[in-house]
Amino acid sequence: MTTSRLDSAAIGIATQRLAEHGHDGFSVDDARRTRDWFTPELATLLVRDMSDPNGVGYLNWDPFTGAQDEVGPFRFEDMTRVGDTVRVRFSREGFEPKRERVTLAMRHLDGRWRIANFLYPDNAVCHQDLAVGLMRYARSSEAKRGDETCQ
């Protein structure tokens, strides 16, 4: 597969975001400070989840590393294009003798590449797609709050 100049830019931005983020965790303040790194939809989901008044929401790991603990550096693996999204995959050696991966799904909006989603192919099925998990958790939380007010 040949990589277009636009796709190469997506790889560069994804790599830059991973490096700029580092490996020190990800807080709601980080989500707000870096809001322009994400699509508006993902930024809203992240901030809403991380502002959960009951403490920890769905996301209890660093979305950039897919881990709760500090991890070693990632290296670029490959990229694929799926419709209007460029998926940039990174990997690192895991604690067990396996490779752990995180994919940044990048979308070009308003002339800039933004992170539209994080994908974790090595996780359990219900934790492979961050945006889906965040939406599912938000719906579940809203339904629970609705039940409490009806009692």
Summary of the structure (lengths in Angstrom):
residues: 151
radius of gyration: 16.1
end to end distance: 57.9
largest distance: 59.3
contacts: 394
relative contact order: 0.17
helix: 40%
strand: 26%
